[in-house]
Amino acid sequence: EPEVTQTPSHQVTQMGQEVILRCVPISNHLYFYWYRQILGQKVEFLVSFYNNEISEKSEIFDDQFSVERPDGSNFTLKIRSTKLEDSAMYFCARLPLNYNEQFFGPGTRLTVL
Amino acid sequence: DQQVKQNSPSLSVQEGRISILNCDYTNSMFDYFLWYKKYPAEGPTFLISISSIKDKNEDGRFTVFLNKSAKHLSLHIVPSQPGDSAVYFCAASGVGGAQKLVFGQGTRLTINP
């Protein structure tokens, strides 16, 4: 199974601060995704990223969110001004070539105080 | 938005018996269905999938059944083992392998020795 790592594993921040969550795929992929899971709720799609561009985003993914692949390897999710309701597990996922299934990273737990 | 529903939040099964997890969907445009297994503090792990052109897919102890007319799918695990205890998520995506995943709420499966 294709590997991916996410850093940090846990991020604690104050409301209004900016956070950057990172995803590092081991091998090359074209499609990347960010999902989140608020405690006790379902996993929700945030954004998909194809060929260095956003291909689809959800209503949750407002102007406070951005994604990029700054160095061709890391895939980042930035939240500019965090809110209490942004507290959740954030999962990076990727769709490897020749696969139909998305594979998820271990997640970053974001806690906004 | 309840396009994918798992109506049973929890299920308890005796070791060695069959576990049946159910999932219903409402969007007839869904084309591909997946089951993920999730342990606490980890990302979802892909388990098994099925295309809408099939009604059954089997992989070892895991079998997924799809009833398109009823918009229903189920995951059968037989025989159930203690290591199967986890939260199971049903997910669906539209036509084309790179589409976002829409998840159900999850079912917590507990296998009792």
Interface residues (C-beta under 8 A of the other chain):
Chain A: E1 Q6 Y31 Y33 Y35 Q41 K42 V43 E44 F45 S48 Y50 S55 E56 S58 F91 A93 L95 Y99 N100 E101 Q102 F103 F104 G105 P106 G107 R109
Chain B: Y32 L34 Y36 A41 E42 G43 P44 T45 F46 S49 S51 F89 A91 G97 A98 K100 L101 V102 F103 G104 Q105 G106
